[in-house]
Amino acid sequence: MGKMDTYMEDMLCALFGDNRPAMFALERVHRSLGPWSPPGTPAHPIIACLLHYGDRDSILRRAREQRNLQFQGNKLLLYPHFTMTVQAARREFLQTKKLLIQTGHTYALLYPAKLQVVVQDKPHVFTDPKLALKFCKKLAREARAAGQQAPDGLDNLLSDND
């Protein structure tokens, strides 16, 4: 095995310790394509392909549960790998997600690119980013009209044309 394989195995052992199942079977591990990150900036992404799909889900679930993961003094962010098309579709919901975070609403970004917003225990699912943003702006305006305190920067998000 190469250096990246060993690094990934060490990282998984350190993160999950005795709580991990038998060693995750790594098919391959490599750095993503692109230029190296300059010193002092976030590290270059590493892509790990696991032999078993369930291992990936287990790692991502545990990472969500533990939060604030660190290895050798570096902050780790673990994400599933998506195609460029799926990434672009999910990125379209970025402004809406920011608005939902600022207003304290619960949401989930479902595969491949569906935004689920939970309002009063009722889920609303959107595949169109523009409709999702319009719905969330309406929620924010209703909350403000009801006298709830508006977070800083919320007016900038609400002032955009629907």
N, C-alpha and C positions, 0 to 999 in steps of 0.2 A: 504494500500500500504506500501511497505517496504522502507527502507532508500534510496536504489538505485533509486526507482521510483520517490521519492520526489526530490532527487538530480538532476535527469535527467529533470524533469519538471521545476525546478528552473533554470537549465542551459539553457533550450530552451527559457524560458521567458526572461532571461537576454540577450541572444544572439539576439533574434528576436524582442523583445519588442512588440510595437504596430503594427509592420509590419507583424507579424505572423498571420496566419489564426486562427480560433478557436483552442483551445488546441489540440495538436497532441494526438491521442489516442494511448497510450503505451500498448502493449500486455504484454511484460515482459522486465525487465532490469536486467542484471547480469554482474559480472566481468567474464572475460575469464578464462579458466582453465590455470593452471600453477602456478609456484611459485610467491610469492609477490615480487614486485620490492624493492630493498634496498633504503633507504633514499638517496635523492640527484640524483636519476636516474628518467627517465621518468616513469610516473604512469602506473599502471597495466591497460590494455585495458578494456573498458566497452562495452558490446554488448547490444544494444537496439533493440527490435523487435517491430515495429510499426504495428498497426492494419490495417492501410491503406497504400498500396504501394505508392500512390501519395504523402503521407506525407514524406516518405523517400526521394523521388526525390526532393521534395521542400526543405527539410533541406540541402541536399547535394548541390543543386544549389545555395542556399543562402550562404552556407559556402564558396563555390568557389568565389562568388561575393564579399563577405566581406573580405576574406583573414585575416590572422593574428588574428584568434579568440582567445579570452582569457576569462576565467571564474574564479573568485576568485583568480586572480593572476597567473593562470596556463594556459599555451599555449595549445590549443586544436587542434587536427588533426582529422577530420572526414572522414571516408572511408566507402564505402559499404562493407558488409561482403560477402566473397566468400568462396567456398569450398576449401579444401586443394589442390585439383587437379587443380582448376582454378588459385589459388595463385601461384602454382609452374609453371604453363604455363606462367603466366604473368611475373614472376620473370626472366624467360629466356631472356626477352628483356631489362634487367637492363643496361647492358653495352652499348647497342645501344641507349637507352634513355640518358645516360650520354653524349655520343658523340653528339647526337642531341642538347642537352642543351648547350654544349660547343661551338658548331658551329652556334647556334642561329636559328636552323630550327624548324618549327612548327610541332608538332606531337600530336597524341591522341592514347591512348590505349583503344581499343574497346573491348566490351564483346564478347566472353569470353577471348580470347587472340589474338587479331589482332592489329598490329601496323600500324597506318596510318600516313604517312609522307607526308607533303605538300611541294612541290617544284614548285616554279613559278605558284602558284594557281592550281596546278594539284596534286590530291591525289594519293599516291601509298600505297597499302595495302599489308601487309605481315603477313602470319601465321607462317612462318618458321623464327625463330630468327637468324639463320646463314645467310640466304639470306638478311634479313633486315640489319644485321651488315655489310655485304659485300657492300650493296647498300649505306649505310651511310658513310662508309669509303671512297668509291669512291667519294661521294659528298664532303667530307672534303678535299680529295686530289685535286679535281678540284678547290675548293675555294682557297686552298693554291697556286696552280699553277697560278691562276688568280691574284695573288698578294695580297689577303686578309690576314690580320693579323691573325696568328694562336694563339688561347688562350693557356695559360700555361697548361701543362699536355696533350695537344692534341697529341704530338708525341708518348707518351706511348700508347695511344689507337690505333693509326694508325700503330704502329710497330708490333702489333700482326699479326700472319699469318692469311690470309683470309680463 
